[in-house]
Amino acid sequence: MTVAIDWAAFLQVFVVAMAAAVVVVTFYAIGLRMLVRSGHAPVVTPAEFTDAITVITEKQAKRGAKAAAKAAKRNPLTATQKRIALASAYAAFSVCALAVLGGLLLIFFNH
């Protein structure tokens, strides 16, 4: 029994996976940046973990939320620019979702 590896197909899968990873990470970062520019900074409340992960206190979470609200008030953009930034954030997140959906469709339908 001989095992033959199709190196061209391996290289093709590798290149496509790297390109997809770059697209998803890049557009996610752009989406987060535009979300913050639009004045909608994501503030995540801390979760309780049982192990070695350091959890911030409620005081620190309130301080972070206060700082995010203060930064949103100091935003130099006009209302129209904020709407454009928010729309571009949603567009960037949509590109991420489409890339993931396309990968899943390739897996499910084996194309």
Secondary structure as GFF3:
##gff-version 3
##sequence-region A 1 111
A	DSSP	alpha_helix	7	37	.	.	.	ID=ss1
A	DSSP	alpha_helix	58	73	.	.	.	ID=ss2
A	DSSP	alpha_helix	79	109	.	.	.	ID=ss3
###
